[in-house]
Amino acid sequence: MYKIFLILLFGVVLNAELINGVAIVVKGEAITLHDLKKEMSVSKVDVGTAKDILIRKKLEEVEIRERRITIASSEVYEEIKEMAAKNNMNVSELYEAVRSSNGLSSSEFKQKTKERLLSKKLYSKIAYSSLKEPTDEEAKEYYELHKNNFSHPSAFNVVVYTSKDKKRLQEKINNPMFYAPDIKTKEESFKYDEISPELANFLQKAKLNTFTPIVPNGKGANMSFYIKEIKSVKEADFSTVKSQIMNMIMGDKREQVLSDYFARLKNNASIEIIRMPE
């Protein structure tokens, strides 16, 4: 009798804790306060944006289940391997870079990758069948309207700081006068057109006379770039960026189709806002 009472009481307590943690209910499925706070932290967004992101994710999850879309673990691993290779890293180094920059464990990163691949398959089923390739006229008009987006520095003059000890390298970044014989330095000049798009984008985000975030160097050590000089901006010719523009226009069209689709789903779905983080 007492055991049954205790089991029932324990079940009520657990249920109460679950209800108290629920922030939003989307089509009968819960989004918790913890989910919202984590999304805010990982994506670096405010609570309103985190709410919209998570509601969209829940709607996607329902669509994925209803359409019976699946992703094999081998697909996830291949995607991660490709991401690592593009950044001149092995898989372990990529996991460490993600942990350092986003605070995600390897299992969380795998789950995020799986979710992204599932969404990609879903998007292709929703959008691609209704999209038409842009014409040359559309591409030229897009180029003229967004010329500033296709200009870039001609080169970056940097000092590369390298160390196997990440903490020591961080000390150097925090205090440039700090001397450590195990931190190697080398001056380099990278021409924009001769480096990978990933490295070009990474350096372009950095400000002059500052250090970049620490990243693995693909050889078992860590590195940071000190940006000494960003050489004059160069405007790309239409012919060299035409394929990029075509992809961008298709991306914009696809996102519009998807936004409209999920906006309709959201308007018709049962969504209850219970509470938001303080």
N, C-alpha and C positions, 0 to 999 in steps of 0.2 A: 504493500500500500504506500509506504513512505517512499520507496524507490520510484514507483510510478509517479507520485507527486513531484519528486525532485526532477525526474526526466521531463515532465510537462512544464515545470517552472523554468528549467534550463532552456527549453525550446522557446518559451515565451520571451525570455531575456534576449536570446539570440535574434529572434524576430524583431524585437523592439529596437535592438542596436542596428539591424539592417535598415529598418524603416527610418530611423533617425539619421542614417547616413545618406539616404536617397535625396538627390537634388532635383532630378528631372525624370519623368517617365515617358518614354517614347514607344508607342504601340505596345504597351505592357512591359517594356524592358527598361531597367533602371540605369541611370547615370548617377554616380555617387558624388558627394562633395570631394572625396579623394580623387576621383577621376578628373574633376574640374581643376583642382589645384595642381595635379600632375601635368595636365595639358598646358596650363598656364606656365609652369616651370620649364617644361621641355620645349614648347614652341615659342616661349618668350612673348606671350600675348596677354591681353587683359581678360577679365572674366566673361565679358560679353562675347568676345571673339571665340574664347574657349568653348562657351556654351554652343555657339553656332557650329563650330567644328565637330563637337561630339554628337550633336543632334544629326548632322549630316552623316557622320560615321554610322550611327545607329540605323538610319534609313538605308544606308548602303548595305549594312550587314543583313538586313531583312531581305533586300533585293537579291543579294548574293545567295542566300539560303533558298529563296523561292525559285531562282533560276538554276540552282544546283551547280554553282560554279565552285571548282576546287583548285587547290595548288598543292603539288607534291613537295615534300621536303627537299628533294633533289633540285627542284626549280629555285627554291629559296637559296640553297647553297651556291648554285651556279650564278645567281644574281649577285650574291655577296662577293664571290670570287672575281666577277667582272668589275665590281665597284673597287675592290682592292687593287686590281691590276691597273685600272685607269689612274689610280693615285700612287702608282709605283710602290705598293705595299703588299705584304702577304696578308692573309686573313686575320691572323693574330694581331698584327699591327693596326689593321683597320678597326678591330674591336676596341683596341686600346685608345685609338684616336676618337672614336665615337663616345667611349666612356669619359674621356677627358673633356670633350666639347659639349656633350649633351647629357652626361650623367646616366646613360643607358647601359645596362649590363648586356652581355652578348646574347642572352636569351631574350631580353626585351627588344634588342635590335633585330634579331631574327623574326620576332613576332611582328614588329613594325614593317619589316621587309615583306613578310607574307601578306600583311594587310594591304600594302601598296600594290603588290602583284594581283591580289584578288580584285582590288578596285580598278586596276588597269584592264583586266579582262571584262569586268562589268562595264566600264566606260566604252570599250570597243563594241560591245553588244548594243549599247544604247545609242552611241553617237556616230560611229564611223559609217554605218550604212546610209546615213542621211546627209553626209558631207560631200561637197564637190571640191575638186582641186581648184585653187585660185588661178586666175588667168595672169598672163604677163602684165597686163594693164593694172590689175589689182596690186601685184607685187611692186611695180614701179611707183604707184601712188603711195603705198605703205612706206616705201623707202624715202620718198620725198617728205612725207609727214613725220618720219621718225629718224631723220638723218643723224641726230645727236646720239642715238642709241647704237649707231654703227661706227662711231669714232672711238679710237683707243690710243693709248700711249704707244710710241714707236719702240721704246725699250725701258728697262728698269735697271738702274745701277744699285746693287745691294751688297751688304756684307752678310755672309752666311755663317751663323754661329751653330756649331755642332758639338754635342756631348752625349755620352751614353747615360749620364745621370740627369734625368729630367729636372729634379729639384735644383741642382746646381745651375742648370741653364735658366730656370725661372728666376733664381737669385740674380743672375747676370742681367736679365731683362728688367727686373725691379730696380736694380742698382747698376747702371752701366759702368761705374767706376770699380765695381767688384772685380778682382783679379782671380782667375782660376786657371792653372796651367792645363787642366784636363779639358777645357773648352777650346776647341779649335775655331779659328776664324779664316775666312777666305773672301776676298772681294770678287764679285762676279758682275757681268753685264749680260742681261737676258733680252734678246730681241723678241718683241711680241710675236712676230710671225714664225719664230723658230722654236717656240716652246709649246707645251701641250695646252689645250684650252683650259684644263683644270688649274694648272699652275698660273696661267695668265689671269684667270678670274680671281684666284687667291691673292696674287700680288696687287691686282687692280683695286681690291677692296681695302688694302692697307693705306694708311696715311703717310705722307712724307715725314721723314725723321722719327719714325716709330718702328717698333718690332711687331712682326706678325705673331699670331698664336703659335705655340709649339706644335709641330707635327712630326710623325716618324719620317725618317729619311729613306726607308726601304732597305737599310743595311744594318739594322739592329741598333741604331742610335736615334737621337732626336735632333731637330733643327728648328731654328727661327731665323727669319730674314729681317735685317735692319734696312729700311728703305732710305737710301742716300739721295737718289735722284730719280724722278719720273720724267722721261724725255718727251718732247713735244707730241701733242695729240695728232693722230693721223686719221683722215677720213677714208673709210673703205669704199671702193668702187662698187656700183650696183652688181656688176657681173660676179664679183667675188663673194657677195653675200646673198645672192639670189636664192639659193637652196635654203639658206638659213631663214630668209624672209618667208619663203613658201611654208616652211615648218611652223613659223611663228603665227602666220595667218591661220593655218589649219588648227593650231593650238587654241587660238582665240575663238575660232568658230566652234570647235569641240567644246570648249569651256562654256560657251553661251548655250549650246544645246543641253549640256549637263546641268547647268545652273537652272535653266527653265524647267527641266525634267524634275530635278529634286525640289525646286520651289513648289511645283504642283503637288508632289508627294507630301511635302511639309504642310501645305495648306489643307490637304485632305486627311492627314494623319492625326491620330489622337496623341497630343503632346500636353503633358501636365507639368508646369513649373512649380515645384514644392518649396524650395528654398535655394538661395545662392550663398557662396562663401562670403563671410564678412570681411 
